[in-house]
């Protein structure tokens, strides 16, 4: 809930009333929550490159107060809590509320980034959709070149096409991974990311999908034996603001937040890439073995991943035909597939 405090310089008011002409400075404080664990690199990125930037540059104008992560509200209920006004701003993968905003699938399979979407009208269309379906103003698409891998505690069987055969395998999945894992034959189970370690240890699941930059940060290294390459998708991590909270902001406050949002869509990519490179060293030390798909097998793996996502979007959204051309150019390489410096070039 927005709070506004006013402050003036220390002015002594004499017994005979003295009217000060000093301007009153109003400062709005927005509360914010992350749907991811606080140790997740994407959550850390949001807190440093967005919340930190707002608080550093918005003194006397806008400030943000971080309430916490999954301990504040369960991740799959965070979007509903935002809509109710339990807090003002949410950083979350749309995957956690894909049933409410299935258009989040489009961000996963897009080969265009936020800069292109802001130029071609795609971002404006998504803002309309988020307002309509989630009761939220879409402010930013953060950490937007973060991609994903399949991680396993067992050695995967391979089918005749050289793809992982997940028949009989139980996989922890959110809306991000479910279409791909099911297409490969897996049974998918919904559990919070903070419960993955216990689920893997108990055999409740044998694998999961996760960003390529956080498995060590959230302590999953010891339960992972194999990582399937190549990586796939790009994250649909977005920053949304409760509509009523957004409506109460002044033009100056909105302009400031929009400026920080544009910067964040770039600085967050650089932050996460640096963390990914550092984590890759730890992944190797942990002894995690890469199952490297190559050639036709790798291409088919990615084709299945993307085809299943667009299929889900077409089934669930009336905006599919309007949205897909704005997000995706056939024949253009996937943004997240080129590692290293390429990710830093927006």
Secondary structure, 3 states (H helix, E strand, C coil): CCEEEEECCCCCCCCCCCCCCCCCEEEEEEEEEECCCCCCHHHHHHHHHHHHHHHHHCCCCEEEEEEECCCCCCHHHHHHHHHHCCCCEEEEEHHHHCCCCCCHHHHHHCCCCHHHHHHHCHHHHHHHHHHHHHCEEEEEECCCCCCEEEEECCCCEECCCCCEECCCCEEECCHHHHHHHHHCCCEEECCCHHHHHHHHHHCCCCEEEEECCCCCCCCCHHHCCEEEEEEECCCCEEEEEEHHHHHHCCHHHHHHHHHHHHHHHHHHHHHHHHHHHHHHHHHHHHCCEEEECCHHHHHHHHHHHHHHHHHHHHHHCCCHHHHHHHHCCCCCCCHHHCCHHHHHCC
